[in-house]
């Protein structure tokens, strides 16, 4: 499983953000993505969280997430996203897919 984590710093243009969200949802679904979390005010337990919204989308694997992001249909709406929000977007793989041994005695963590 791969997760796309979006942390939105600011919404610069609300109408553009709504347009982007409406267009992005079916593209995400076509590539096997599913929204698993959307939160405007997460419960921060340590540190600071200077974001106005956090979104997590799950994909079956890294390849599916890559296909979504690089698809021509998604690339077409990136300018809308750039106009609408100031955000970070990262892809994070689960331990199995990332080949990370979660045994703390072996991981070197």
N, CA, C and O atoms as a MOPAC input file, in Angstrom:
PM7 MOZYME 1SCF
protein

 N      0.85700 1    -1.17800 1     0.00000 1
 C      0.00000 1     0.00000 1     0.00000 1
 C      0.89900 1     1.23600 1     0.00000 1
 O      1.92600 1     1.28100 1     0.67700 1
 N      0.49300 1     2.21300 1    -0.76200 1
 C      1.18000 1     3.50300 1    -0.78100 1
 C      0.16200 1     4.57600 1    -0.44000 1
 O     -0.99400 1     4.52100 1    -0.86100 1
 N      0.61500 1     5.54800 1     0.32700 1
 C     -0.25300 1     6.64200 1     0.74900 1
 C      0.28000 1     7.94900 1     0.17700 1
 O      1.47800 1     8.22600 1     0.23400 1
 N     -0.62200 1     8.74000 1    -0.37100 1
 C     -0.27100 1    10.08600 1    -0.78200 1
 C     -0.76400 1    10.99600 1     0.32300 1
 O     -1.95500 1    11.04100 1     0.63100 1
 N      0.17300 1    11.72200 1     0.91600 1
 C     -0.15000 1    12.62800 1     2.01100 1
 C     -0.03400 1    14.05300 1     1.48000 1
 O      1.00400 1    14.45300 1     0.95300 1
 N     -1.10500 1    14.80000 1     1.62900 1
 C     -1.13500 1    16.19000 1     1.19600 1
 C     -1.34500 1    17.05300 1     2.42900 1
 O     -2.34000 1    16.90600 1     3.14000 1
 N     -0.40700 1    17.94900 1     2.67500 1
 C     -0.57700 1    18.90700 1     3.76800 1
 C     -0.72500 1    20.28200 1     3.13400 1
 O      0.18900 1    20.77800 1     2.47400 1
 N     -1.87600 1    20.88500 1     3.34100 1
 C     -2.18700 1    22.16900 1     2.71600 1
 C     -1.83000 1    23.28500 1     3.68900 1
 O     -2.37200 1    23.36800 1     4.79200 1
 N     -0.89900 1    24.14700 1     3.25500 1
 C     -0.47000 1    25.27500 1     4.08600 1
 C     -1.49100 1    26.40100 1     4.03300 1
 O     -1.87500 1    26.95700 1     5.06200 1
 N     -1.92300 1    26.72800 1     2.82700 1
 C     -2.92300 1    27.77500 1     2.65200 1
 C     -3.79200 1    27.45600 1     1.43800 1
 O     -3.34700 1    26.83700 1     0.47100 1
 N     -5.03100 1    27.89500 1     1.52100 1
 C     -5.92000 1    27.85400 1     0.36400 1
 C     -5.89600 1    29.26400 1    -0.20900 1
 O     -6.37200 1    30.21000 1     0.41800 1
 N     -5.34200 1    29.39000 1    -1.39900 1
 C     -5.14500 1    30.71100 1    -2.00500 1
 C     -6.37000 1    31.17400 1    -2.78600 1
 O     -6.64000 1    32.37100 1    -2.88500 1
 N     -7.10600 1    30.21400 1    -3.33700 1
 C     -8.27300 1    30.53500 1    -4.17300 1
 C     -9.30800 1    29.43200 1    -3.92900 1
 O     -9.18500 1    28.32700 1    -4.45800 1
 N    -10.31100 1    29.74000 1    -3.13500 1
 C    -11.29300 1    28.73900 1    -2.72300 1
 C    -12.05900 1    28.16700 1    -3.91900 1
 O    -12.29600 1    26.96000 1    -3.97500 1
 N    -12.44100 1    28.99900 1    -4.85600 1
 C    -13.17700 1    28.50200 1    -6.02700 1
 C    -12.30100 1    27.54600 1    -6.83900 1
 O    -12.77800 1    26.50800 1    -7.29800 1
 N    -11.04300 1    27.88600 1    -7.01400 1
 C    -10.12500 1    27.00700 1    -7.74400 1
 C     -9.90500 1    25.71000 1    -6.97200 1
 O     -9.80200 1    24.63900 1    -7.56900 1
 N     -9.83300 1    25.80700 1    -5.64100 1
 C     -9.65900 1    24.60700 1    -4.81800 1
 C    -10.84700 1    23.66700 1    -4.98200 1
 O    -10.66800 1    22.45700 1    -5.12300 1
 N    -12.04200 1    24.21100 1    -4.96500 1
 C    -13.24100 1    23.38400 1    -5.15500 1
 C    -13.24900 1    22.74400 1    -6.54200 1
 O    -13.59600 1    21.57200 1    -6.68600 1
 N    -12.87000 1    23.51100 1    -7.55300 1
 C    -12.80500 1    22.99900 1    -8.91900 1
 C    -11.77800 1    21.86000 1    -8.98500 1
 O    -12.05800 1    20.80800 1    -9.55900 1
 N    -10.61200 1    22.06400 1    -8.40800 1
 C     -9.56800 1    21.03900 1    -8.39700 1
 C    -10.06400 1    19.77000 1    -7.69600 1
 O     -9.88700 1    18.66600 1    -8.21100 1
 N    -10.68100 1    19.92800 1    -6.53100 1
 C    -11.14200 1    18.76700 1    -5.75800 1
 C    -12.17600 1    17.95500 1    -6.53900 1
 O    -12.13200 1    16.72500 1    -6.53400 1
 N    -13.09000 1    18.63100 1    -7.20100 1
 C    -14.11600 1    17.94200 1    -8.00200 1
 C    -13.46500 1    17.18800 1    -9.16400 1
 O    -13.86500 1    16.06700 1    -9.47800 1
 N    -12.47500 1    17.79300 1    -9.79500 1
 C    -11.80400 1    17.14800 1   -10.93200 1
 C    -10.87300 1    16.02300 1   -10.48500 1
 O    -10.74400 1    15.01200 1   -11.17600 1
 N    -10.22400 1    16.19400 1    -9.33200 1
 C     -9.23400 1    15.21600 1    -8.87100 1
 C     -9.87800 1    13.91200 1    -8.41500 1
 O     -9.33200 1    12.83700 1    -8.66400 1
 N    -11.01400 1    13.98700 1    -7.76100 1
 C    -11.62200 1    12.79300 1    -7.16500 1
 C    -11.81500 1    11.63100 1    -8.14700 1
 O    -11.39900 1    10.51600 1    -7.83300 1
 N    -12.42700 1    11.83900 1    -9.31700 1
 C    -12.58800 1    10.69300 1   -10.22000 1
 C    -11.26100 1    10.18900 1   -10.80100 1
 O    -11.13200 1     9.00400 1   -11.10900 1
 N    -10.29200 1    11.06700 1   -10.95000 1
 C     -8.97800 1    10.63900 1   -11.44900 1
 C     -8.31200 1     9.74800 1   -10.41000 1
 O     -7.74400 1     8.70900 1   -10.74600 1
 N     -8.38200 1    10.15300 1    -9.16100 1
 C     -7.83500 1     9.34700 1    -8.06800 1
 C     -8.49100 1     7.96900 1    -8.07100 1
 O     -7.80200 1     6.95200 1    -8.00000 1
 N     -9.81100 1     7.93400 1    -8.15200 1
 C    -10.54200 1     6.66300 1    -8.12500 1
 C    -10.16800 1     5.76600 1    -9.30500 1
 O    -10.01300 1     4.55600 1    -9.13900 1
 N    -10.02300 1     6.34900 1   -10.48900 1
 C     -9.66100 1     5.55900 1   -11.67300 1
 C     -8.30200 1     4.87600 1   -11.53200 1
 O     -8.03300 1     3.87100 1   -12.19000 1
 N     -7.46700 1     5.41800 1   -10.68400 1
 C     -6.12800 1     4.84400 1   -10.48400 1
 C     -6.05600 1     4.00800 1    -9.21000 1
 O     -4.96800 1     3.67900 1    -8.73800 1
 N     -7.21100 1     3.66800 1    -8.65900 1
 C     -7.26000 1     2.79600 1    -7.48900 1
 C     -7.11800 1     3.50300 1    -6.17200 1
 O     -6.98400 1     2.85400 1    -5.13400 1
 N     -7.14200 1     4.83400 1    -6.18400 1
 C     -6.99100 1     5.60300 1    -4.95100 1
 C     -8.28700 1     5.72400 1    -4.18100 1
 O     -9.37700 1     5.72800 1    -4.75300 1
 N     -8.14400 1     5.82400 1    -2.87000 1
 C     -9.30100 1     5.98700 1    -1.99400 1
 C     -8.92500 1     6.94400 1    -0.86600 1
 O     -7.89500 1     6.77500 1    -0.21300 1
 N     -9.77100 1     7.95200 1    -0.64500 1
 C     -9.53200 1     8.85900 1     0.47400 1
 C     -9.68000 1     8.07600 1     1.77500 1
 O    -10.70800 1     7.43800 1     2.00000 1
 N     -8.66100 1     8.12000 1     2.63200 1
 C     -8.74200 1     7.43100 1     3.91200 1
 C     -8.75300 1     8.40500 1     5.08900 1
 O     -9.13100 1     8.03300 1     6.20000 1
 N     -8.34200 1     9.64800 1     4.84700 1
 C     -8.41000 1    10.65600 1     5.90400 1
 C     -8.41800 1    12.05000 1     5.29200 1
 O     -7.68100 1    12.33900 1     4.34900 1
 N     -9.26000 1    12.89700 1     5.84600 1
 C     -9.29000 1    14.31900 1     5.50800 1
 C     -9.59600 1    15.03300 1     6.81300 1
 O    -10.61400 1    14.76300 1     7.45000 1
 N     -8.71400 1    15.94900 1     7.21300 1
 C     -8.90200 1    16.59100 1     8.51000 1
 C     -8.43900 1    18.04000 1     8.44200 1
 O     -7.35100 1    18.33300 1     7.94700 1
 N     -9.27700 1    18.94000 1     8.94600 1
 C     -8.91500 1    20.35400 1     9.01800 1
 C     -8.15000 1    20.67000 1    10.30100 1
 O     -7.39200 1    21.63900 1    10.35100 1
 N     -8.34200 1    19.87000 1    11.32000 1
 C     -7.66000 1    20.14800 1    12.59300 1
 C     -7.30600 1    18.83300 1    13.29400 1
 O     -7.99800 1    18.41900 1    14.22400 1
 N     -6.23100 1    18.18000 1    12.84800 1
 C     -5.83900 1    16.92100 1    13.47400 1
 C     -5.38000 1    17.12400 1    14.91700 1
 O     -5.02100 1    18.23100 1    15.31800 1
 N     -5.39800 1    16.07300 1    15.66400 1
 C     -4.99400 1    16.08900 1    17.07200 1
 C     -3.46900 1    16.00200 1    17.13300 1
 O     -2.90900 1    14.90700 1    17.08600 1
 N     -2.80400 1    17.13600 1    17.23700 1
 C     -1.34100 1    17.19400 1    17.25900 1
 C     -0.86400 1    16.86800 1    18.67100 1
 O     -1.21600 1    17.55700 1    19.62900 1
 N     -0.06700 1    15.82000 1    18.78800 1
 C      0.42300 1    15.36500 1    20.09100 1
 C      1.79900 1    15.90600 1    20.44500 1
 O      2.16600 1    15.96900 1    21.61800 1
 N      2.56000 1    16.29600 1    19.42500 1
 C      3.87100 1    16.87600 1    19.69000 1
 C      4.25000 1    17.73200 1    18.49700 1
 O      3.93900 1    17.39700 1    17.35400 1
 N      4.90900 1    18.81600 1    18.76300 1
 C      5.34300 1    19.70800 1    17.69300 1
 C      4.21000 1    20.59500 1    17.20600 1
 O      3.18700 1    20.76200 1    17.86800 1
 N      4.42700 1    21.15000 1    16.04000 1
 C      3.44700 1    22.05300 1    15.44500 1
 C      2.96500 1    21.48300 1    14.12200 1
 O      3.70300 1    20.77400 1    13.43900 1
 N      1.74500 1    21.78800 1    13.76700 1
 C      1.15500 1    21.33300 1    12.51700 1
 C      0.54400 1    22.55800 1    11.84700 1
 O     -0.63600 1    22.84900 1    12.04300 1
 N      1.34800 1    23.28200 1    11.05000 1
 C      0.89300 1    24.57000 1    10.50400 1
 C      0.07500 1    24.44600 1     9.21900 1
 O      0.22400 1    25.25300 1     8.30100 1
 N     -0.78000 1    23.44300 1     9.16000 1
 C     -1.52600 1    23.19500 1     7.92800 1
 C     -3.02200 1    23.39800 1     8.16600 1
 O     -3.53500 1    23.12900 1     9.25200 1
 N     -3.70900 1    23.87800 1     7.12900 1
 C     -5.14300 1    24.12000 1     7.24700 1
 C     -5.96300 1    22.89300 1     6.87200 1
 O     -7.15800 1    22.82300 1     7.16200 1
 N     -5.31000 1    21.91800 1     6.22200 1
 C     -5.99900 1    20.68000 1     5.88200 1
 C     -4.94300 1    19.61500 1     5.59200 1
 O     -3.89400 1    19.88800 1     5.01000 1
 N     -5.25900 1    18.39000 1     6.02000 1
 C     -4.41200 1    17.24200 1     5.73000 1
 C     -5.27200 1    16.19200 1     5.05100 1
 O     -6.37400 1    15.88700 1     5.50600 1
 N     -4.75500 1    15.63800 1     3.95300 1
 C     -5.48900 1    14.63900 1     3.17600 1
 C     -4.58000 1    13.43000 1     2.98300 1
 O     -3.40200 1    13.57400 1     2.65500 1
 N     -5.13500 1    12.24000 1     3.18900 1
 C     -4.38800 1    11.01100 1     2.93200 1
 C     -5.22000 1    10.15200 1     1.97700 1
 O     -6.38800 1     9.85600 1     2.22600 1
 N     -4.57200 1     9.76500 1     0.87700 1
 C     -5.20200 1     8.91200 1    -0.12400 1
 C     -4.39000 1     7.62400 1    -0.20200 1
 O     -3.16700 1     7.67100 1    -0.33100 1
 N     -5.05800 1     6.47700 1    -0.12500 1
 C     -4.38200 1     5.18100 1    -0.20500 1
 C     -4.48500 1     4.64000 1    -1.62400 1
 O     -5.53000 1     4.73400 1    -2.26800 1
 N     -3.38600 1     4.07600 1    -2.09200 1
 C     -3.32500 1     3.39000 1    -3.38600 1
 C     -2.86900 1     1.96500 1    -3.13600 1
 O     -2.18000 1     1.70700 1    -2.14900 1
 N     -3.23700 1     1.03000 1    -4.00900 1
 C     -2.85700 1    -0.36900 1    -3.78900 1
 C     -1.34700 1    -0.57800 1    -3.71700 1
 O     -0.86900 1    -1.46300 1    -3.00800 1
 N     -0.59600 1     0.24500 1    -4.45800 1
 C      0.86000 1     0.13100 1    -4.44200 1
 C      1.46500 1     1.41200 1    -5.00600 1
 O      0.76100 1     2.29400 1    -5.49600 1
 N      2.79700 1     1.48600 1    -4.91900 1
 C      3.51100 1     2.67600 1    -5.36700 1
 C      3.29700 1     2.92500 1    -6.85900 1
 O      3.15000 1     4.07100 1    -7.28200 1
 N      3.28000 1     1.86700 1    -7.64700 1
 C      3.09400 1     2.01100 1    -9.09600 1
 C      1.75200 1     2.67200 1    -9.41800 1
 O      1.67400 1     3.50300 1   -10.32200 1
 N      0.70700 1     2.31300 1    -8.69200 1
 C     -0.61300 1     2.91700 1    -8.92600 1
 C     -0.59400 1     4.40300 1    -8.57900 1
 O     -1.16000 1     5.22200 1    -9.30300 1
 N      0.05600 1     4.74500 1    -7.47200 1
 C      0.16200 1     6.15500 1    -7.08000 1
 C      0.95500 1     6.94200 1    -8.11900 1
 O      0.59800 1     8.07200 1    -8.44900 1
 N      2.02200 1     6.35200 1    -8.63000 1
 C      2.81900 1     6.99700 1    -9.67000 1
 C      1.99700 1     7.19000 1   -10.94400 1
 O      2.05200 1     8.24800 1   -11.57100 1
 N      1.23900 1     6.16500 1   -11.32100 1
 C      0.40100 1     6.28400 1   -12.52900 1
 C     -0.61700 1     7.40800 1   -12.37400 1
 O     -0.87400 1     8.15600 1   -13.31800 1
 N     -1.20000 1     7.52400 1   -11.16400 1
 C     -2.14600 1     8.62200 1   -10.92500 1
 C     -1.44900 1     9.96100 1   -11.13700 1
 O     -1.92800 1    10.80200 1   -11.89800 1
 N     -0.32500 1    10.15400 1   -10.46800 1
 C      0.31800 1    11.47300 1   -10.49400 1
 C      0.82900 1    11.83300 1   -11.88000 1
 O      0.76500 1    12.99600 1   -12.27900 1
 N      1.33000 1    10.86100 1   -12.61200 1
 C      1.90900 1    11.15700 1   -13.92800 1
 C      0.90400 1    11.03700 1   -15.07100 1
 O      1.24900 1    11.27400 1   -16.22900 1
 N     -0.34600 1    10.66600 1   -14.74900 1
 C     -1.35500 1    10.51800 1   -15.80900 1
 C     -1.60600 1    11.87200 1   -16.48300 1
 O     -1.58700 1    12.91400 1   -15.82700 1
 N     -1.83800 1    11.84400 1   -17.78800 1
 C     -2.12300 1    13.10100 1   -18.50500 1
 C     -3.31900 1    13.84800 1   -17.91400 1
 O     -3.31700 1    15.07700 1   -17.85300 1
 N     -4.33700 1    13.10700 1   -17.48100 1
 C     -5.52300 1    13.77200 1   -16.93300 1
 C     -5.22200 1    14.48300 1   -15.62000 1
 O     -5.78300 1    15.54700 1   -15.35800 1
 N     -4.34400 1    13.91500 1   -14.78600 1
 C     -3.98500 1    14.62000 1   -13.55100 1
 C     -3.02900 1    15.77000 1   -13.84600 1
 O     -3.16600 1    16.85600 1   -13.28300 1
 N     -2.07000 1    15.53300 1   -14.71900 1
 C     -1.13600 1    16.60000 1   -15.08400 1
 C     -1.87500 1    17.83200 1   -15.60100 1
 O     -1.43600 1    18.96400 1   -15.39900 1
 N     -3.00000 1    17.59500 1   -16.26900 1
 C     -3.79300 1    18.69100 1   -16.81300 1
 C     -4.37100 1    19.60100 1   -15.72500 1
 O     -4.55200 1    20.79700 1   -15.95900 1
 N     -4.66300 1    19.05200 1   -14.54100 1
 C     -5.27400 1    19.88600 1   -13.48800 1
 C     -4.26300 1    20.40200 1   -12.46600 1
 O     -4.64300 1    21.12200 1   -11.54300 1
 N     -3.00000 1    20.05400 1   -12.60800 1
 C     -1.99500 1    20.56900 1   -11.67200 1
 C     -1.95600 1    22.10200 1   -11.66000 1
 O     -1.82800 1    22.68000 1   -10.58100 1
 N     -2.05900 1    22.78300 1   -12.79900 1
 C     -2.07700 1    24.24900 1   -12.73800 1
 C     -3.22500 1    24.79800 1   -11.87200 1
 O     -3.06600 1    25.82500 1   -11.21300 1
 N     -4.36500 1    24.12300 1   -11.87400 1
 C     -5.47600 1    24.54200 1   -11.01700 1
 C     -5.07400 1    24.36500 1    -9.55800 1
 O     -5.30100 1    25.25200 1    -8.73500 1
 N     -4.46900 1    23.20600 1    -9.23400 1
 C     -4.00400 1    22.96300 1    -7.86000 1
 C     -2.99400 1    24.02000 1    -7.43700 1
 O     -3.07300 1    24.54200 1    -6.32500 1
 N     -2.05300 1    24.33800 1    -8.30700 1
 C     -1.01900 1    25.31900 1    -7.97500 1
 C     -1.62700 1    26.69800 1    -7.70900 1
 O     -1.15900 1    27.43200 1    -6.83800 1
 N     -2.66000 1    27.04000 1    -8.45800 1
 C     -3.33300 1    28.32000 1    -8.24300 1
 C     -4.17300 1    28.28800 1    -6.96400 1
 O     -4.33200 1    29.30900 1    -6.29400 1
 N     -4.70100 1    27.12400 1    -6.63400 1
 C     -5.65900 1    27.00000 1    -5.53600 1
 C     -5.01900 1    26.89800 1    -4.16200 1
 O     -5.49800 1    27.50900 1    -3.20600 1
 N     -3.92800 1    26.12000 1    -4.05400 1
 C     -3.37300 1    25.82700 1    -2.72500 1
 C     -1.84800 1    25.88400 1    -2.72500 1
 O     -1.19000 1    25.71600 1    -3.75200 1
 N     -1.32100 1    26.12700 1    -1.53900 1
 C      0.10700 1    25.97800 1    -1.27000 1
 C      0.20900 1    24.72400 1    -0.41800 1
 O     -0.24800 1    24.71200 1     0.72500 1
 N      0.80400 1    23.66400 1    -0.96500 1
 C      0.75500 1    22.37400 1    -0.28100 1
 C      2.03200 1    21.57200 1    -0.47600 1
 O      2.81600 1    21.82200 1    -1.39100 1
 N      2.21500 1    20.60800 1     0.40600 1
 C      3.23500 1    19.57100 1     0.26600 1
 C      2.50700 1    18.30700 1    -0.18000 1
 O      1.39400 1    18.03400 1     0.27000 1
 N      3.13400 1    17.54200 1    -1.06000 1
 C      2.56200 1    16.27000 1    -1.50100 1
 C      3.68700 1    15.24000 1    -1.47500 1
 O      4.71300 1    15.40200 1    -2.13700 1
 N      3.47600 1    14.17800 1    -0.69700 1
 C      4.48000 1    13.11900 1    -0.61300 1
 C      3.80700 1    11.76500 1    -0.78300 1
 O      2.62900 1    11.59500 1    -0.46800 1
 N      4.58200 1    10.79900 1    -1.28900 1
 C      4.13100 1     9.41400 1    -1.38900 1
 C      4.91000 1     8.61200 1    -0.36200 1
 O      6.14000 1     8.64300 1    -0.32500 1
 N      4.16500 1     7.88700 1     0.47600 1
 C      4.75700 1     7.11000 1     1.55200 1
 C      4.31200 1     5.65700 1     1.39700 1
 O      3.11600 1     5.37300 1     1.33600 1
 N      5.27500 1     4.74500 1     1.33400 1
 C      4.95800 1     3.32200 1     1.15700 1
 C      4.84100 1     2.62500 1     2.51300 1
 O      5.48300 1     3.02600 1     3.48400 1
 N      4.01700 1     1.58100 1     2.56600 1
 C      3.92700 1     0.80000 1     3.79600 1
 C      5.24400 1     0.02800 1     3.98100 1
 O      6.01800 1    -0.10800 1     3.03400 1
 N      5.49900 1    -0.47800 1     5.19600 1
 C      6.79500 1    -1.13400 1     5.45800 1
 C      7.11200 1    -2.28400 1     4.51100 1
 O      8.25900 1    -2.45100 1     4.09600 1
 N      6.10300 1    -3.07600 1     4.16800 1
 C      6.36200 1    -4.21600 1     3.27600 1
 C      6.80100 1    -3.73800 1     1.89900 1
 O      7.79300 1    -4.21700 1     1.35000 1
 N      6.05100 1    -2.79000 1     1.34900 1
 C      6.38700 1    -2.29900 1     0.02100 1
 C      7.72000 1    -1.54700 1     0.01400 1
 O      8.46900 1    -1.60500 1    -0.96100 1
 N      8.00600 1    -0.84200 1     1.11000 1
 C      9.26700 1    -0.10400 1     1.21600 1
 C     10.43200 1    -1.01000 1     1.62800 1
 O     11.58200 1    -0.57500 1     1.67800 1
 N     10.11800 1    -2.26400 1     1.91800 1
 C     11.10600 1    -3.25500 1     2.35000 1
 C     11.85500 1    -2.78600 1     3.59900 1
 O     13.08300 1    -2.82600 1     3.67400 1
 N     11.05900 1    -2.34100 1     4.57300 1
 C     11.59900 1    -1.89800 1     5.85000 1
 C     11.26000 1    -2.92900 1     6.90600 1
 O     10.09100 1    -3.26400 1     7.10000 1
 N     12.26200 1    -3.42700 1     7.58000 1
 C     12.07400 1    -4.38400 1     8.67500 1
 C     11.67200 1    -3.58500 1     9.91000 1
 O     12.45000 1    -2.76900 1    10.40400 1
 N     10.46300 1    -3.81700 1    10.40800 1
 C      9.94900 1    -3.04200 1    11.53100 1
 C     10.45100 1    -3.55500 1    12.89000 1
 O     10.10500 1    -2.98000 1    13.92100 1
 N     11.24100 1    -4.60400 1    12.90900 1
 C     11.83000 1    -5.09300 1    14.15900 1
 C     12.89200 1    -4.07800 1    14.60300 1
 O     13.91300 1    -3.93500 1    13.93100 1
 N     12.67200 1    -3.36900 1    15.72500 1
 C     13.61800 1    -2.31700 1    16.12900 1
 C     15.02500 1    -2.85600 1    16.41000 1
 O     15.99300 1    -2.09700 1    16.41500 1
 N     15.13100 1    -4.13600 1    16.63700 1
 C     16.47000 1    -4.71300 1    16.87900 1
 C     17.23700 1    -4.85600 1    15.57800 1
 O     18.45700 1    -5.01500 1    15.59700 1
 N     16.53500 1    -4.80100 1    14.43300 1
 C     17.18800 1    -4.99700 1    13.14300 1
 C     17.19800 1    -3.74300 1    12.26800 1
 O     18.01700 1    -3.63700 1    11.35500 1
 N     16.31000 1    -2.80600 1    12.53000 1
 C     16.11300 1    -1.69800 1    11.60100 1
 C     17.18800 1    -0.63300 1    11.68300 1
 O     17.36600 1     0.12700 1    10.73100 1
 N     17.90300 1    -0.55400 1    12.78100 1
 C     18.87700 1     0.50800 1    12.93100 1
 C     18.24300 1     1.85000 1    13.23000 1
 O     18.89900 1     2.89100 1    13.18300 1
 N     16.93900 1     1.80900 1    13.54200 1
 C     16.20700 1     3.05100 1    13.82400 1
 C     16.58100 1     3.60800 1    15.17400 1
 O     16.06300 1     4.64900 1    15.57800 1

